[in-house]
Amino acid sequence: MGRVGRHLLGLAVAGLTLATGGAAFAELGQPAPWEWTLQQSGSPVMDNIVWFHNFLFVLITLITLFVLALLIVVVIKFNARANPVPSRTTHNTLIEVVWTLVPVLILVGIAVPSFRLLFLELDIPKADLTVKATGKQWYWSYAYPDNGKFEFDSLMAQDKQPRLLGVDNEMVVPVNKVIRVQVTGADVIHAYALPAFGVKIDAIPGRLNETWFKATKTGMYYGQCSELCGKDHAFMPIAIRVVSDQEFASWVETAKKKFASGGTSTYASAVGPTQ
């Protein structure tokens, strides 16, 4: 195999890797190198978002190919050489009905699953656990009102991986439970975003927003503040550790002691990313 053959083989392998969504690099709950698809789903809401995304992708691809085919037909069939005597047709009832009804049907076909997905995201089922997340400059605080009302801060930890996503204190939740997250801001507008759970909601001072998720797999899940909230906006990660029921119960008992005895982190005592 010559040099050109090796280059072509390398391009083919790279193209295959990209076409499979970077499966070799994919990790649950966090971004992956060369990732250009949606993150791997970890909740029912995200499953529906992925389905809707793929449905729209197929639909718009078919529409684009259809329009391209029409343009090619027009260029080939209706140029001056192939059709020296142009048609003088000014009205066609069938065509006008078709080009009115078909787009309407397409939009209805998009609207139905779209509204169903919005309803799924906004209609919070009966929660097994409530967690309050408060966005601050520039970290998150979590409170567990159902489990002793303890609260702790979660700051980015520079010595933890993945880079810019690891934190000192993760939010911990049990697997296969409906988690209601109450979100607010303490100073400016932040945004609570978890790609693998299909969650993104604003944290607004003086207002309590709510969202939910149900993690279907144990592991670590990462997100970030997705609102431009100040100079350290890029250093405000969200880390959620999903564990079994037994591990969660054990963590709650430990957290009650740890954070009741002054174990809560403070931004002033942490080593800031820009300091």
Secondary structure, 3 states (H helix, E strand, C coil): CCHHHHHHHHHHHHHHHHHCCCCCCCECCECCCCCCCCCCCCCHHHHHHHHHHHHHHHHHHHHHHHHHHHHHHHHHHCCCCCCCCCCCCCCCHHHHHHHHHHHHHHHHHHHHHHHHHHHHHHCCCCCCEEEEEEEECCEEEEEECCCCCEEEEECECCCCCCCCCCECCCEEEECCCCEEEEEEECCCCEEEEEHHHCEEEEECECCCEEEEECCCCCEEEEEEECCCCCCCHHHCEEEEEEECHHHHHHHHHHHHHHHHCCCCCCCCCCCCCCC
